[in-house]
Amino acid sequence: MKLNRVFLPIAAIASLAVAAPVLAEPITLDGSSIGNNYTFTYNGFSDGTTINGLTGSTTFTLTAVSPTSYTFAYSVSNTTSSPLTSRISSFAFNTDPNISSATSTGAFSYTTLNSNYPNGIGTVDVCFKDAKTGSCAGGGSGGLTTGQTGTGSFTLNFSQPLTSLTLSDFFVRYQSITGAGNVTSASGSGTMTSTGGTTTTTSGGTTVPEPGMLGMMAGGLATLFLLRRRRRPASARQVPAFA
């Protein structure tokens, strides 16, 4: 009985950890980041379960910065693989600071702020959609079907001047899914897979070695020190002085 009291909470926490989508590291941008591009890949999930083969990708390239706005070119691809089919109806992310408005062109030319994203994600700061609907959850029948790629641009506007912008929590919305049993809609969580351009700035700062790596480095330095002491010639060693 006592063991159950210990292990049941642990099992519950572990199940939540498995169900939670893996989120990409935030990216921080400023005027020096113009020309940088960031590519994310997405794995679809529904009710905490990953749906194998339900995939997509996005690339965001910063093209212009003003004191109160950031403009990006975007490319979105639906890479869902057989036997599944789907369409991507929107993409979304969070911003810091919060945006005051957004505009978009191209394949996803409609925007919505502060709306719920399905599958337990909750409220997102902004989403870009293929249809004029009141939420980020979907609607309409457009978007990118399996194998398609859509491009365009979007601008994020802010009420006050800012020195940098952080984007985080990248998602896409899948609808009209076939081949996944009873699942007909899902969301996808983005993981950054590549960066390019003039500079690369992330919120993670300088990479810090893991504790195990630090131990290996310390052991290597100690070994090198001992070897150097052993190899010192006798003439270089200090000889005690006698009175």
Order of alpha helices (4+ residues) and beta strands (2+ residues): alpha-beta-beta-beta-beta-beta-beta-beta-beta-beta-beta-beta-beta-alpha
